[in-house]
Amino acid sequence: MADILSFKSARKAKARAEKDAQAAENRVKFGRTKGEKQRDAAMKKLAAKQVDAHKRDE
């Protein structure tokens, strides 16, 4: 015999699984470590410093 399923609980389980899948996708897409963020900030600061060093005084 088949198990009896509640449509309400099945619907909630499906929604929970979709939400978990979306969260995993976003972690891969947007997740960066603290070190990566600091490295990018340092590189941006260095690039701005180099641009400012090459400006002419008027």
NULORO-330886 format. One record per atom (N, C-alpha, C, O, CB): atom name; residue number from 1; z, x, y. Coordinates in nm, 4 decimals, decimal comma, always signed. Each point is the difference from the previous one (the first is absolute). Glycine has a CB too. Example, Ala and Ser with C-alpha at 12.3 -4.5 7.8 and 13.67 -1.06 7.14 Angstrom:
("N" 1 (+0,7800 +1,3190 -0,5690))
("CA" 1 (+0,0000 -0,0890 +0,1190))
("C" 1 (+0,0000 +0,0900 +0,1200))
("O" 1 (+0,0665 +0,1036 -0,0019))
("CB" 1 (+0,0581 -0,2928 -0,1154))
("N" 2 (-0,1966 +0,1542 +0,2223))
("CA" 2 (+0,0060 +0,0820 +0,1190))
("C" 2 (+0,0730 -0,0770 +0,1090))
("O" 2 (+0,0169 +0,0509 +0,1108))
("CB" 2 (-0,2314 +0,0675 -0,1736))
This chain:
("N" 1 (+0,0000 +0,0814 -0,1184))
("CA" 1 (+0,0000 -0,0814 +0,1184))
("C" 1 (+0,0000 +0,0865 +0,1259))
("O" 1 (+0,0503 +0,1124 -0,0014))
("CB" 1 (+0,0691 -0,2919 -0,1253))
("N" 2 (-0,1737 +0,1290 +0,2309))
("CA" 2 (-0,0098 +0,0738 +0,1249))
("C" 2 (+0,1311 -0,0084 +0,0787))
("O" 2 (+0,0754 -0,0967 -0,0113))
("CB" 2 (-0,3229 +0,0517 +0,0169))
("N" 3 (+0,2719 +0,1470 +0,0729))
("CA" 3 (+0,1175 -0,0018 +0,0871))
("C" 3 (-0,0252 -0,0929 +0,1172))
("O" 3 (-0,1129 -0,0132 +0,0474))
("CB" 3 (+0,1725 +0,2484 -0,1146))
("N" 4 (+0,0454 -0,2987 +0,1128))
("CA" 4 (-0,0110 -0,0902 +0,1142))
("C" 4 (+0,0129 +0,0827 +0,1274))
("O" 4 (+0,0946 +0,0772 +0,0156))
("CB" 4 (+0,0012 -0,2726 -0,1486))
("N" 5 (-0,1908 +0,1787 +0,2233))
("CA" 5 (-0,0005 +0,0737 +0,1261))
("C" 5 (+0,0220 -0,0946 +0,1166))
("O" 5 (-0,0507 -0,1122 +0,0022))
("CB" 5 (-0,1031 +0,2832 -0,1011))
("N" 6 (+0,2284 -0,1244 +0,1930))
("CA" 6 (+0,0164 -0,0743 +0,1234))
("C" 6 (-0,1064 +0,0506 +0,0971))
("O" 6 (-0,0099 +0,1201 +0,0248))
("CB" 6 (+0,2616 -0,1544 -0,0632))
("N" 7 (-0,3296 -0,0559 +0,0923))
("CA" 7 (-0,1047 +0,0418 +0,0929))
("C" 7 (+0,0596 +0,0650 +0,1248))
("O" 7 (-0,0588 +0,0916 +0,0575))
("CB" 7 (-0,0876 -0,2763 -0,1427))
("N" 8 (+0,2619 +0,1369 +0,1255))
("CA" 8 (+0,0656 +0,0554 +0,1179))
("C" 8 (+0,0360 +0,1470 -0,0217))
("O" 8 (-0,0279 +0,0844 +0,0851))
("CB" 8 (+0,1176 -0,3124 -0,0293))
("N" 9 (-0,0280 +0,2578 -0,1696))
("CA" 9 (+0,0388 +0,1393 -0,0261))
("C" 9 (-0,1230 +0,0871 -0,0252))
("O" 9 (-0,0007 +0,1171 +0,0380))
("CB" 9 (+0,2194 -0,1966 -0,1334))
("N" 10 (-0,3214 +0,0256 +0,0329))
("CA" 10 (-0,1225 +0,0765 -0,0233))
("C" 10 (-0,0685 +0,0325 +0,1319))
("O" 10 (-0,0496 +0,1110 +0,0189))
("CB" 10 (+0,0223 -0,2209 -0,2428))
("N" 11 (+0,0246 +0,0143 +0,3143))
("CA" 11 (-0,0614 +0,0206 +0,1309))
("C" 11 (+0,0770 +0,1055 +0,0793))
("O" 11 (-0,0598 +0,0855 +0,0653))
("CB" 11 (-0,0229 -0,3234 -0,0660))
("N" 12 (+0,2163 +0,2311 -0,0056))
("CA" 12 (+0,0821 +0,0982 +0,0708))
("C" 12 (-0,0170 +0,1398 -0,0595))
("O" 12 (-0,0047 +0,0985 +0,0738))
("CB" 12 (+0,1693 -0,2795 -0,0187))
("N" 13 (-0,1739 +0,1902 -0,1861))
("CA" 13 (-0,0193 +0,1295 -0,0652))
("C" 13 (-0,1344 +0,0604 +0,0379))
("O" 13 (-0,0108 +0,1205 +0,0227))
("CB" 13 (+0,1554 -0,1953 -0,2127))
("N" 14 (-0,2462 -0,0090 +0,1966))
("CA" 14 (-0,1337 +0,0477 +0,0389))
("C" 14 (+0,0018 +0,0494 +0,1442))
("O" 14 (-0,0570 +0,1050 +0,0299))
("CB" 14 (-0,0506 -0,2667 -0,1910))
("N" 15 (+0,1720 +0,0878 +0,2506))
("CA" 15 (+0,0087 +0,0406 +0,1408))
("C" 15 (+0,0775 +0,1306 +0,0135))
("O" 15 (-0,0361 +0,0865 +0,0798))
("CB" 15 (+0,0256 -0,3276 -0,0088))
("N" 16 (+0,1175 +0,2549 -0,1499))
("CA" 16 (+0,0804 +0,1224 +0,0045))
("C" 16 (-0,0812 +0,1194 -0,0474))
("O" 16 (+0,0092 +0,1080 +0,0585))
("CB" 16 (+0,1983 -0,2424 -0,0968))
("N" 17 (-0,2863 +0,1169 -0,0661))
("CA" 17 (-0,0835 +0,1079 -0,0524))
("C" 17 (-0,1071 +0,0403 +0,1016))
("O" 17 (-0,0273 +0,1188 +0,0173))
("CB" 17 (+0,0686 -0,2018 -0,2513))
("N" 18 (-0,1019 -0,0151 +0,3012))
("CA" 18 (-0,1006 +0,0309 +0,1019))
("C" 18 (+0,0627 +0,0739 +0,1181))
("O" 18 (-0,0595 +0,0926 +0,0552))
("CB" 18 (-0,0717 -0,2954 -0,1246))
("N" 19 (+0,2517 +0,1610 +0,1074))
("CA" 19 (+0,0693 +0,0651 +0,1110))
("C" 19 (+0,0350 +0,1448 -0,0354))
("O" 19 (-0,0137 +0,0891 +0,0839))
("CB" 19 (+0,1063 -0,3120 -0,0116))
("N" 20 (-0,0478 +0,2469 -0,1957))
("CA" 20 (+0,0309 +0,1352 -0,0452))
("C" 20 (-0,1248 +0,0878 -0,0028))
("O" 20 (+0,0053 +0,1174 +0,0364))
("CB" 20 (+0,1837 -0,2092 -0,1720))
("N" 21 (-0,3010 +0,0345 +0,0924))
("CA" 21 (-0,1250 +0,0756 -0,0041))
("C" 21 (-0,0445 +0,0381 +0,1410))
("O" 21 (-0,0459 +0,1120 +0,0228))
("CB" 21 (-0,0195 -0,2317 -0,2343))
("N" 22 (+0,0790 +0,0264 +0,3062))
("CA" 22 (-0,0365 +0,0282 +0,1389))
("C" 22 (+0,0907 +0,1074 +0,0588))
("O" 22 (-0,0467 +0,0862 +0,0744))
("CB" 22 (-0,0367 -0,3215 -0,0483))
("N" 23 (+0,2120 +0,2311 -0,0584))
("CA" 23 (+0,0946 +0,1001 +0,0492))
("C" 23 (-0,0342 +0,1380 -0,0542))
("O" 23 (+0,0066 +0,0986 +0,0734))
("CB" 23 (+0,1710 -0,2744 -0,0580))
("N" 24 (-0,2138 +0,1839 -0,1417))
("CA" 24 (-0,0385 +0,1279 -0,0594))
("C" 24 (-0,1258 +0,0546 +0,0661))
("O" 24 (-0,0103 +0,1201 +0,0249))
("CB" 24 (+0,1141 -0,1899 -0,2421))
("N" 25 (-0,1986 -0,0174 +0,2453))
("CA" 25 (-0,1235 +0,0420 +0,0665))
("C" 25 (+0,0297 +0,0517 +0,1408))
("O" 25 (-0,0568 +0,1006 +0,0425))
("CB" 25 (-0,0736 -0,2693 -0,1773))
("N" 26 (+0,2185 +0,1007 +0,2064))
("CA" 26 (+0,0356 +0,0433 +0,1357))
("C" 26 (+0,0761 +0,1320 -0,0016))
("O" 26 (-0,0166 +0,0813 +0,0909))
("CB" 26 (+0,0245 -0,3207 -0,0197))
("N" 27 (+0,0751 +0,2622 -0,1724))
("CA" 27 (+0,0716 +0,1276 -0,0082))
("C" 27 (-0,0977 +0,1151 -0,0142))
("O" 27 (+0,0193 +0,1061 +0,0594))
("CB" 27 (+0,1769 -0,2216 -0,1628))
("N" 28 (-0,2998 +0,0951 +0,0256))
("CA" 28 (-0,1008 +0,1044 -0,0178))
("C" 28 (-0,0819 +0,0171 +0,1284))
("O" 28 (-0,0322 +0,1118 +0,0400))
("CB" 28 (+0,0211 -0,1628 -0,2879))
("N" 29 (-0,0214 -0,0603 +0,3107))
("CA" 29 (-0,0884 +0,0017 +0,1160))
("C" 29 (+0,0683 +0,0544 +0,1253))
("O" 29 (-0,0587 +0,0799 +0,0730))
("CB" 29 (-0,0612 -0,2735 -0,1715))
("N" 30 (+0,2443 +0,1503 +0,1237))
("CA" 30 (+0,0657 +0,0338 +0,1257))
("C" 30 (+0,1171 +0,0954 -0,0148))
("O" 30 (+0,0454 +0,0566 +0,0995))
("CB" 30 (-0,1158 -0,2758 -0,0188))
("N" 31 (+0,1196 +0,2382 -0,1997))
("CA" 31 (+0,1208 +0,0799 -0,0188))
("C" 31 (-0,0235 +0,1478 +0,0243))
("O" 31 (-0,0911 +0,0601 -0,0569))
("CB" 31 (+0,1686 -0,2278 -0,1063))
("N" 32 (+0,0048 +0,2248 +0,2477))
("CA" 32 (-0,0042 +0,1441 +0,0240))
("C" 32 (+0,1433 +0,0506 -0,0011))
("O" 32 (+0,0926 -0,0707 +0,0396))
("CB" 32 (-0,3077 +0,0546 +0,0972))
("N" 33 (+0,2319 +0,1379 -0,1821))
("CA" 33 (+0,1336 +0,0572 -0,0041))
("C" 33 (+0,0408 +0,0446 +0,1394))
("O" 33 (-0,0831 +0,0110 +0,0902))
("CB" 33 (+0,0485 +0,0623 -0,3283))
("N" 34 (+0,1630 -0,0481 +0,2540))
("CA" 34 (+0,0528 +0,0445 +0,1284))
("C" 34 (-0,0623 +0,1346 +0,0387))
("O" 34 (-0,0316 +0,0230 +0,1167))
("CB" 34 (+0,2482 -0,1466 -0,1610))
("N" 35 (-0,2339 +0,2110 -0,0532))
("CA" 35 (-0,0606 +0,1303 +0,0250))
("C" 35 (-0,1432 -0,0113 +0,0502))
("O" 35 (-0,0409 +0,0743 +0,0893))
("CB" 35 (+0,1873 +0,0201 -0,2652))
("N" 36 (-0,2221 -0,1867 +0,1190))
("CA" 36 (-0,1378 -0,0199 +0,0446))
("C" 36 (-0,0039 -0,0502 +0,1435))
("O" 36 (-0,0835 +0,0438 +0,0791))
("CB" 36 (+0,0148 -0,0920 -0,3148))
("N" 37 (+0,1587 -0,0435 +0,2696))
("CA" 37 (+0,0058 -0,0517 +0,1368))
("C" 37 (+0,0368 +0,1105 +0,0978))
("O" 37 (-0,0583 +0,0090 +0,1081))
("CB" 37 (+0,1224 -0,2347 -0,1960))
("N" 38 (+0,0326 +0,3104 +0,0510))
("CA" 38 (+0,0405 +0,1094 +0,0875))
("C" 38 (-0,1115 +0,1027 +0,0153))
("O" 38 (-0,0208 +0,0529 +0,1092))
("CB" 38 (+0,2580 -0,0884 -0,1786))
("N" 39 (-0,3095 +0,0642 -0,0393))
("CA" 39 (-0,1104 +0,0950 +0,0064))
("C" 39 (-0,1096 -0,0515 +0,0931))
("O" 39 (-0,0530 +0,0754 +0,0816))
("CB" 39 (+0,1057 +0,0022 -0,3152))
("N" 40 (-0,0866 -0,2058 +0,2213))
("CA" 40 (-0,1021 -0,0577 +0,0851))
("C" 40 (+0,0419 +0,0009 +0,1468))
("O" 40 (-0,0828 +0,0257 +0,0874))
("CB" 40 (+0,0100 -0,1680 -0,2786))
("N" 41 (+0,2005 +0,1147 +0,2193))
("CA" 41 (+0,0490 +0,0029 +0,1375))
("C" 41 (-0,0067 +0,1414 +0,0560))
("O" 41 (-0,0362 +0,0188 +0,1162))
("CB" 41 (+0,1868 -0,2135 -0,1649))
("N" 42 (-0,1162 +0,2941 -0,0322))
("CA" 42 (-0,0058 +0,1392 +0,0441))
("C" 42 (-0,1436 +0,0432 +0,0265))
("O" 42 (-0,0268 +0,0702 +0,0975))
("CB" 42 (+0,2344 -0,0218 -0,2284))
("N" 43 (-0,2996 -0,0898 +0,0450))
("CA" 43 (-0,1409 +0,0350 +0,0199))
("C" 43 (-0,0548 -0,0651 +0,1271))
("O" 43 (-0,0780 +0,0611 +0,0731))
("CB" 43 (+0,0489 -0,0391 -0,3222))
("N" 44 (+0,0702 -0,1455 +0,2745))
("CA" 44 (-0,0444 -0,0704 +0,1208))
("C" 44 (+0,0546 +0,0682 +0,1251))
("O" 44 (-0,0704 +0,0142 +0,1000))
("CB" 44 (+0,0602 -0,2300 -0,2289))
("N" 45 (+0,1360 +0,2574 +0,1220))
("CA" 45 (+0,0623 +0,0691 +0,1137))
("C" 45 (-0,0680 +0,1350 +0,0254))
("O" 45 (-0,0225 +0,0375 +0,1151))
("CB" 45 (+0,2418 -0,1519 -0,1662))
("N" 46 (-0,2517 +0,1868 -0,0556))
("CA" 46 (-0,0684 +0,1283 +0,0129))
("C" 46 (-0,1392 -0,0178 +0,0589))
("O" 46 (-0,0417 +0,0793 +0,0845))
("CB" 46 (+0,1718 +0,0081 -0,2790))
("N" 47 (-0,2022 -0,1897 +0,1515))
("CA" 47 (-0,1341 -0,0249 +0,0518))
("C" 47 (+0,0058 -0,0332 +0,1493))
("O" 47 (-0,0828 +0,0480 +0,0774))
("CB" 47 (+0,0093 -0,1294 -0,3048))
("N" 48 (+0,1708 -0,0002 +0,2678))
("CA" 48 (+0,0145 -0,0342 +0,1420))
("C" 48 (+0,0345 +0,1242 +0,0818))
("O" 48 (-0,0485 +0,0163 +0,1119))
("CB" 48 (+0,1225 -0,2487 -0,1746))
("N" 49 (+0,0094 +0,3197 +0,0071))
("CA" 49 (+0,0383 +0,1233 +0,0690))
("C" 49 (-0,1212 +0,0919 +0,0185))
("O" 49 (-0,0158 +0,0622 +0,1050))
("CB" 49 (+0,2478 -0,0810 -0,2020))
("N" 50 (-0,3166 +0,0270 -0,0047))
("CA" 50 (-0,1193 +0,0842 +0,0086))
("C" 50 (-0,0990 -0,0552 +0,1025))
("O" 50 (-0,0624 +0,0772 +0,0728))
("CB" 50 (+0,0941 -0,0108 -0,3128))
("N" 51 (-0,0469 -0,1969 +0,2466))
("CA" 51 (-0,0899 -0,0614 +0,0987))
("C" 51 (+0,0518 +0,0269 +0,1407))
("O" 51 (-0,0774 +0,0352 +0,0891))
("CB" 51 (+0,0123 -0,2150 -0,2542))
("N" 52 (+0,1955 +0,1636 +0,1856))
("CA" 52 (+0,0596 +0,0252 +0,1313))
("C" 52 (-0,0141 +0,1465 +0,0398))
("O" 52 (-0,0147 +0,0301 +0,1185))
("CB" 52 (+0,1766 -0,2169 -0,1582))
("N" 53 (-0,1577 +0,2773 -0,0557))
("CA" 53 (-0,0120 +0,1437 +0,0296))
("C" 53 (-0,1414 +0,0360 +0,0468))
("O" 53 (-0,0180 +0,0998 +0,0698))
("CB" 53 (+0,1959 -0,0525 -0,2411))
("N" 54 (-0,2765 -0,1260 +0,1345))
("CA" 54 (-0,1386 +0,0307 +0,0371))
("C" 54 (-0,0465 -0,0737 +0,1259))
("O" 54 (-0,1170 +0,0086 +0,0373))
("CB" 54 (+0,0714 +0,0308 -0,2781))
("N" 55 (+0,1351 -0,1103 +0,3051))
("CA" 55 (-0,0384 -0,0707 +0,1214))
("C" 55 (-0,0084 +0,0965 +0,1165))
("O" 55 (+0,0738 +0,0983 +0,0064))
("CB" 55 (+0,0335 -0,3072 -0,0920))
("N" 56 (-0,1964 +0,1804 +0,1762))
("CA" 56 (-0,0148 +0,0835 +0,1186))
("C" 56 (+0,0907 -0,0509 +0,1105))
("O" 56 (+0,0220 -0,1204 +0,0133))
("CB" 56 (-0,2591 +0,1740 -0,0765))
("N" 57 (+0,2887 +0,0374 +0,1411))
("CA" 57 (+0,0793 -0,0358 +0,1167))
("C" 57 (-0,0943 -0,0158 +0,1185))
("O" 57 (-0,0928 +0,0787 +0,0187))
("CB" 57 (+0,2970 +0,0441 -0,1080))
("N" 58 (-0,1790 -0,2243 +0,1676))
("CA" 58 (-0,0863 -0,0204 +0,1169))
("C" 58 (+0,0736 +0,0256 +0,1271))
("O" 58 (-0,0575 -0,0125 +0,1082))
("CB" 58 (-0,0722 -0,1526 -0,2334))
